[in-house]
Amino acid sequence: MVTSRQAGTTHSQQLLTLDVGPMAHGGHCVARHEGRVIFVRHAIPGEVVRARVTDSGPQAKFWRADVVEVLEASDYRRRHIWKLADALRAHEMDRLPVGGAEYGHITDQHQRRVKAQVFRDTLQRIGGIHLQDLTLAHAPADGEIHVVDVGERHSNGLHWRTRVSFGVNDHGVLSMKPYRSHELIDLRGMPLAVEDIHESRLFGGDFTGAQRVDVVAPGGRAPLALVVHAEQSRAEEAGLRQRLLRIADVEPKVETIVLALATRRRRHGRGPERRRRRRPQ
């Protein structure tokens, strides 16, 4: 049974002590408080946690909350593999965790189990499909879904993403946002990305004038390709083209840079319209 044990308010933020239920889509676990569904991030099914409510309202169909303290930990909990994405560390430092690594506090093997459970439940709930009723080629003897790790062995969940998208802060530094936030957190690396991205000099580069930078390692390693998104007027004012050329000179792993510019034009009787054009560098 999924329940809430007690509630409290600290520094104008509501804290709930929750018994954590099953995993849902997107890295959330399901809990309940006074009959209301709460989607809890950074938890593991079966845990007892103290969570800070991040989104609520008397008319809301469900609330959202982030774990700030683990009272009874799962056997499958580990120290988060990425410090900036660790909700417990972030709470201690009075900041938000970076989004995009919601399973990093769960051991790799258990991650695969809960992801298989989520997939199976989604098939049943939305598609009305029950695996035990299907005849599948090469189906496992137990009739269950098994998620297989196709990455490097003993990677510990790191260095598997070949495509990453970054924001750019006011100082031109590659950044990422916390979940459901517009705040930007500076990065010195991206440990979920393949090593040629994570260890590159891009994180010391100056992307002033850009809005977003997509970095791709097509074969899981260098050479890297960059797609840099910017508004044309701001890019020209900041000298973005010259900055990108300097970044390419400093980081030999970068082979291709595409500058995707958005221009504005005034339409009759209406506001500005955005148009995109891409310019290879």
HELIX and SHEET records of a PDB file:
HELIX    1   1 HIS A   25  GLY A   27  5                                   3    
HELIX    2   2 LYS A   83  ALA A   85  5                                   3    
HELIX    3   3 ALA A   87  GLU A   92  1                                   6    
HELIX    4   4 ASP A  108  GLY A  127  1                                  20    
HELIX    5   5 LEU A  131  ASP A  133  5                                   3    
HELIX    6   6 GLU A  195  HIS A  198  1                                   4    
HELIX    7   7 ARG A  201  GLY A  204  5                                   4    
HELIX    8   8 GLN A  232  ALA A  238  1                                   7    
HELIX    9   9 LEU A  240  VAL A  250  1                                  11    
SHEET    1   A 6 SER A   4  THR A  10  0                                        
SHEET    2   A 6 GLN A  13  ASP A  19 -1                                        
SHEET    3   A 6 VAL A  48  ASP A  55 -1                                        
SHEET    4   A 6 PHE A  62  GLU A  72 -1                                        
SHEET    5   A 6 ARG A  36  ARG A  41  1                                        
SHEET    6   A 6 HIS A  28  HIS A  33 -1                                        
SHEET    1   B 7 ILE A 185  ASP A 186  0                                        
SHEET    2   B 7 LEU A 174  MET A 176 -1                                        
SHEET    3   B 7 ARG A 163  VAL A 168 -1                                        
SHEET    4   B 7 ARG A 212  VAL A 216 -1                                        
SHEET    5   B 7 LEU A 224  GLU A 231 -1                                        
SHEET    6   B 7 VAL A 254  ARG A 266  1                                        
SHEET    7   B 7 PRO A 272  PRO A 280 -1                                        
END                                                                             
